Amino acid sequence: MPHRTSRRTLLTATAAATAAAATGVLAVPSTASADSTNTSTDRRLRRIIAGMSLEEKVGQLFVMRVYGHSATDPDQADIDANLKEIGVRTAAELISTYHVGGIIYFTWAHNTRDPYQIAELSNGLQRAALAGRSRLPLLVSTDQEHGIVCRVGEPATLLPGAMALGAGGSRSDTRRAAWIAGAELAALGVNQNYAPDADVNVNPANPVIGVRSFGSDPASVAALVAEQVKGYQGAGIASTAKHFPGHGDTSTDSHTGLPVINHTRAQWEELDAPPFRAAIRARIDSIMTAHIVVPALDPSEDPATLSRPILTGILREELGYDGVVVTDSLGMEGVRTKYGDDRVPVLALLAGVDQLLNPPNLSVAWNAVLEAVRGGEISEARVDESILRILRLKSRLGLFRDPFVSRRGVERTVGSRAHRAAADRIAERTTTLLADPGSLLPLSRRSHRNLLVVGADPASPSGTTGPPTSTLANAFGELGFTARALSTGTAPNQAKIAEAVAAAEGRDAVVVATYNVTATSSQRTLVTALVATGVPVVTVAVRNPYDVAHLTGTGVAASLAAYSWTDVELRAAARVIAGHADPEGTLPVPVQRADDPTQVLYPVGHGLSY
């Protein structure tokens, strides 16, 4: 079935500027290389660098986590965590001690409680940074990919993730989603987003990328990556394409191991490179490295983060990229497998990195770099090159003019009615109907009014969205159905399965939220048992769309893919199931047969409509 084209028109530059003005967010033209030829800007920045101490220069290279909701007055538990992991009490003390150039926000570090708290934390961090001798503003970053990776939750606007947007296939929706996300982050004082994911997910068993990718077709992924870069940077924040040179074909998670990508150089050019080339053409502000080994690009078996042939030889020299290069987290096992924590940051800088992200032990990493410069292993001129790129980015973002945000900006921008309505519309266009052999859908309130919603309830990516079963049940209730939610988990035991079967008695239909179903998964046993009751069963894959392959033959009445379990995508799935929206999404990845992975069950572009 051909891939559907969007009925929306591409957001024009004029419209973007108008929207930016309406939300109070400055649309800053952002390029990776424009300021490199701006001699007046560079002269000013070089004067700043010349006045910095070596310790301040080294600090500028680091982007660090810190616990607490406040820069100066965190909770005691966060003070204890900071003392244990970093040796400081507060974020302000971290900045004054190590002169760090950036801070990264995490939900688990209690940085993102609510929009007003986040904005005040950002302002507090900037005040602490400007109080230092060098008076340099901070890059404040986070991973706000949306979908399954989301650090700032409701009441901020939640948006479909990359694979959902790939299913929608709309460049304008993809750019609009990034612009909304960027505008809200900017209002919170977050000026660097580690998104979009530019990996091409050609391996269904990929444990770390999956739905974080726009899909498996390099050209389609490249087009949507470029749109997200334009959206984020048009909203006034820095965008980061990740994970170079491409993390899409691995069965190992680089958080816990060191993946090896066995693509040939020709395969890399064909499969992995196009999205990064597109990002560079779109003038991406920063690119994140991958902790992966690609022998065809560097036979030394060093991870790409530490590979000069990959980062300098290919990214800098062949692709012509002169923007900021940031490592993936240096606390991940993939970069720590071969070298110690004292060598990793030094080797990363020698490879061509500019920003060193989240080392496990900042004192060890910071002092290792300092000693490498003092001992001549790294020249101070090499450090200055990276600092110049970092300061150019800060300058382009307007941080030297005014790094602060306002409560009024938060009120007008974050979670606005217009943003949330746009998110709902975009999500509807991503929901994919994969199978409906008996034409059960859409469900009618007349014949299928009484529903049971069961299935997996994975932990929320943002910590603020509801369990999928409850979210779906509530959404059906708002649409006029009677719906009961029953969580059976990702590995239901016989007792849970029996409970679900009993609860299905007298229902008109059962909706099952599935999560990464495998051939041996008890989720499949659950679905089979529910089908045996004679009640029509509808499955909704709330992560990878490959679940349907393992449910074929069970007698399921209909199967959909939502690509995430966040509220916006589940509400959209409910509206599609109920006929309040048409299923417009189509698969951005192929689904292979479970019994014969060499055969395709549903190809790229497959998707049914009413």
Buried (B, 14 or more C-beta within 10 A) or exposed (E): EEBBEBEBEBBEEEBBEEBBEEBBBBBBEBBBBEBBEBEEBBEEBBEBBEEBEEEBBBBBBBBBBBBBBBBBEBEEEBBEBBBEBBBBBBBBBBBBBBBBBBBBBBBEBBBBBBBEBBBBBBBBBBBBBBEEEBEBBBBBBBBBBBBBBBBBBBEBBBBBBBBBBBBBBBBBBBBBBBBBBBBBBBBBBBBBBBBBBBBBBBBBEBBBBBBBBBBBBBEBBBBBBBBBBBBBBBBBBBBBBBBBBBBBBBEBBBBEBBBBBEBEEEBBEEBBBBBBBBBBEBBBBBBBBBBBBBEBBBEEEBBBBBBBBBBBBBBBEEBEBBBBBBBBBBBBBBBBEBBEBBBBBBBBBBBBBBBBBBBBBBEBBBBBBBBBBEEEBBEBEBBBBBBBBBBBBBBBBBBBEEBBBEEEBBBBBBBBEEBBEBBBBBBBBBBBBBBBEEEBBBBEBEEBBBBBBBBBBBEBBBBBBBBBBBBBBBBBBBBEBBBBBBBBBBEBEEEBBEBBBEBBEEBBBBBBBBBBBEEEBBBBBBBBBBBEBEBBBBBBBBBBBBBBBBBBEBBBBBBBBBBBBBBBBBBBBBBBBBBBBBBBBBBBBBBBBBEEEEEBBBEBBBBBEE
